[in-house]
Amino acid sequence: MQGLLKLSAIVDRFNALLGRGLTYLILLAVLISASNAIVRKIFSWSSNSFLEVQWYLFATVFMLGGAYGFLRNAHVRIDFLSHHMSARTRNWIDVIGIIVFLLPFCYLMVDLSWPTFQNAWDSGEMSQNAGGLIRWPVYLLIPAGFSLLGLQGISELIKRLGFIFGASGDVISHLETESADEIGHEIEEHAAHADEEIR
C-alpha cells in the first residue's frame, strides 16, 4: 500500500502544479478579452482568432482543471447527508463512486473523443470563421482532461483505500476542514515526502 500511496502523491503533485499553472491562463484570458473589447470600441476592429483564443483558454482551464478540482475536493457532495456518516462510510461511498461511475465515465469519454481529435489532426481542420484557429488543440483537451481526471480518480481511490485499511489518514475530513492554503501546503509536503522516498 505504501508504494501505491507514493504513486498517489506523485499524481497529486502533478495535478496541483498544473492547477496552479492554469490560474495564469485565466488571467491571460481576461487580458485578451479586455484588449479585444477596448480595440473593438476604440478602433471598430476585431479578430476572430483572438476571440477563439479566449474560448481555447477557457476550454483549457475547464478541461484540465477538473482533476485539480477533484484533488481539492471541490466537486459536488450532498453535504447534509455525508456529515451524518462515519468517516469509514464516506470513504467507502467514494470508493464505490470512483470505481463504478468515475473511472468508466473517464474511459468512455477518452474513447469517444479521441477519434474526433485524430480526424482533426489528420485533416488539419480549421475554424469555419474567417481568420479562425486550427481545431485539433482544443479537441485534444477532451481526452487529455478526462485522462487527468481518471488519473486523479485512481489517486483518490488509493487514498480512500489507504484510510479504510489503516495505512493513511482520512483525506476527506482534512479537505473539508482545512483552508485552501493549508491544503496546498499539505499536498506539497506529501509530494516532497514521496520524492524523497523514491530517490
C-alpha positions as CSV (number, residue, x, y, z in Angstrom):
1,M,0.0,0.0,0.0
2,Q,2.9,2.4,0.7
3,G,4.1,2.1,-2.8
4,L,0.6,3.0,-4.1
5,L,0.4,6.0,-1.7
6,K,3.7,7.2,-3.2
7,L,2.3,6.9,-6.7
8,S,-0.8,8.8,-5.4
9,A,1.4,11.6,-4.0
10,I,3.2,12.0,-7.4
11,V,-0.2,12.3,-9.2
12,D,-1.4,14.8,-6.6
13,R,1.7,16.9,-7.0
14,F,1.4,16.9,-10.8
15,N,-2.2,18.0,-10.8
16,A,-1.6,20.5,-8.0
17,L,1.1,22.2,-10.1
18,L,-1.0,22.0,-13.2
19,G,-4.0,23.5,-11.4
20,R,-1.9,26.4,-10.1
21,G,-0.5,27.0,-13.6
22,L,-4.0,27.1,-15.0
23,T,-4.8,30.2,-12.9
24,Y,-2.4,32.2,-15.1
25,L,-4.4,31.2,-18.2
26,I,-7.5,32.7,-16.5
27,L,-5.6,36.0,-16.2
28,L,-4.4,35.7,-19.8
29,A,-8.0,35.1,-21.0
30,V,-9.2,38.2,-19.0
31,L,-6.4,40.4,-20.5
32,I,-7.2,39.2,-24.1
33,S,-10.9,39.7,-23.6
34,A,-10.4,43.2,-22.2
35,S,-8.0,44.0,-25.0
36,N,-10.5,42.8,-27.6
37,A,-13.3,44.9,-26.1
38,I,-11.1,48.0,-26.0
39,V,-9.8,47.6,-29.6
40,R,-13.3,46.9,-30.8
41,K,-14.8,50.0,-29.1
42,I,-12.0,52.4,-30.0
43,F,-10.9,51.2,-33.4
44,S,-14.0,49.3,-34.5
45,W,-11.8,46.3,-35.3
46,S,-11.9,42.7,-34.0
47,S,-10.2,39.4,-34.8
48,N,-11.9,36.0,-34.8
49,S,-8.5,34.4,-33.9
50,F,-8.3,36.5,-30.7
51,L,-12.0,35.7,-29.9
52,E,-11.2,32.0,-30.4
53,V,-8.1,32.2,-28.2
54,Q,-10.3,33.3,-25.4
55,W,-12.5,30.2,-25.9
56,Y,-9.5,27.9,-26.2
57,L,-8.1,29.3,-22.9
58,F,-11.4,28.8,-21.1
59,A,-11.6,25.3,-22.5
60,T,-8.1,24.5,-21.3
61,V,-8.9,25.7,-17.8
62,F,-12.2,23.9,-17.7
63,M,-11.0,20.6,-19.1
64,L,-7.6,20.3,-17.5
65,G,-8.8,21.8,-14.2
66,G,-11.2,19.0,-13.4
67,A,-8.5,16.8,-11.9
68,Y,-7.3,19.7,-9.7
69,G,-10.9,20.3,-8.6
70,F,-11.2,16.6,-7.6
71,L,-7.9,16.8,-5.7
72,R,-9.1,19.8,-3.8
73,N,-12.5,18.2,-3.0
74,A,-14.3,21.0,-5.0
75,H,-16.7,18.6,-6.6
76,V,-20.3,18.4,-5.6
77,R,-21.2,16.4,-2.5
78,I,-24.5,16.0,-0.6
79,D,-23.0,17.5,2.5
80,F,-26.1,17.4,4.8
81,L,-26.0,13.6,4.3
82,S,-22.3,13.0,4.3
83,H,-21.8,14.9,7.6
84,H,-24.0,12.4,9.4
85,M,-22.0,9.4,8.1
86,S,-18.9,7.9,9.7
87,A,-15.6,8.6,8.0
88,R,-15.3,5.0,7.0
89,T,-18.7,5.0,5.4
90,R,-17.9,8.2,3.4
91,N,-14.7,6.7,2.2
92,W,-16.5,3.5,1.1
93,I,-19.0,5.6,-0.8
94,D,-16.2,7.4,-2.6
95,V,-14.5,4.1,-3.4
96,I,-17.7,2.8,-5.0
97,G,-18.4,6.0,-6.8
98,I,-14.9,6.2,-8.3
99,I,-14.9,2.5,-9.4
100,V,-18.5,2.3,-10.6
101,F,-19.0,5.8,-12.1
102,L,-15.9,8.0,-12.4
103,L,-13.3,5.7,-13.9
104,P,-15.7,4.1,-16.5
105,F,-17.0,7.5,-17.5
106,C,-13.5,8.9,-18.0
107,Y,-12.6,5.8,-20.1
108,L,-15.7,6.3,-22.2
109,M,-15.1,10.0,-22.8
110,V,-11.4,9.4,-23.8
111,D,-12.5,6.5,-26.1
112,L,-15.3,8.6,-27.8
113,S,-13.3,11.9,-28.1
114,W,-10.0,10.5,-29.4
115,P,-11.3,9.8,-32.9
116,T,-12.6,13.4,-33.2
117,F,-9.1,14.7,-32.3
118,Q,-7.5,12.2,-34.6
119,N,-9.7,13.3,-37.6
120,A,-9.0,17.0,-36.9
121,W,-5.3,16.2,-36.7
122,D,-5.2,14.2,-39.9
123,S,-7.4,16.7,-41.9
124,G,-5.8,19.9,-40.4
125,E,-9.4,21.1,-39.6
126,M,-9.7,24.8,-39.3
127,S,-12.3,27.0,-37.7
128,Q,-15.1,28.0,-40.1
129,N,-14.8,31.6,-39.0
130,A,-12.6,33.9,-41.1
131,G,-9.1,34.1,-39.5
132,G,-10.0,31.4,-37.1
133,L,-7.7,28.9,-35.5
134,I,-6.8,25.3,-36.1
135,R,-9.1,22.9,-34.2
136,W,-7.1,19.9,-33.1
137,P,-5.6,21.5,-30.0
138,V,-9.0,22.2,-28.5
139,Y,-10.2,18.7,-29.4
140,L,-7.2,17.2,-27.7
141,L,-8.2,18.9,-24.5
142,I,-11.2,16.5,-24.1
143,P,-9.2,13.2,-23.9
144,A,-6.4,14.9,-22.1
145,G,-8.8,16.4,-19.5
146,F,-10.6,13.1,-18.8
147,S,-7.3,11.2,-18.7
148,L,-6.1,13.5,-16.0
149,L,-9.4,13.2,-14.2
150,G,-9.2,9.5,-14.4
151,L,-5.6,9.5,-13.1
152,Q,-6.7,11.7,-10.2
153,G,-9.6,9.3,-9.6
154,I,-7.1,6.5,-9.2
155,S,-5.1,8.6,-6.8
156,E,-8.2,9.4,-4.7
157,L,-9.1,5.7,-4.8
158,I,-5.7,4.8,-3.4
159,K,-6.0,7.3,-0.6
160,R,-9.6,6.2,0.3
161,L,-8.5,2.5,0.4
162,G,-5.4,3.6,2.4
163,F,-7.7,5.1,5.1
164,I,-10.1,2.2,5.1
165,F,-7.2,-0.3,5.6
166,G,-5.4,1.8,8.1
167,A,-2.4,2.9,6.0
168,S,-3.2,6.6,5.9
169,G,-5.3,9.4,7.3
170,D,-8.8,10.5,6.2
171,V,-8.2,12.8,3.3
172,I,-11.9,13.8,3.1
173,S,-12.1,15.2,6.6
174,H,-8.9,17.1,6.1
175,L,-10.1,18.7,2.9
176,E,-13.4,19.7,4.5
177,T,-11.8,21.5,7.5
178,E,-8.6,22.9,6.1
179,S,-8.2,26.2,4.3
180,A,-7.1,26.3,0.7
181,D,-3.5,27.4,1.7
182,E,-3.3,24.5,4.2
183,I,-4.5,22.0,1.6
184,G,-1.9,23.2,-0.9
185,H,0.8,23.1,1.7
186,E,-0.2,19.5,2.7
187,I,-0.2,18.4,-0.9
188,E,3.3,19.8,-1.4
189,E,4.6,18.2,1.7
190,H,3.0,14.8,0.7
191,A,4.6,15.1,-2.7
192,A,8.0,16.1,-1.4
193,H,8.0,13.2,1.0
194,A,7.2,10.8,-1.9
195,D,10.0,12.3,-3.9
196,E,12.5,11.7,-1.1
197,E,11.4,8.1,-0.7
198,I,11.6,7.5,-4.5
199,R,15.2,8.8,-4.6
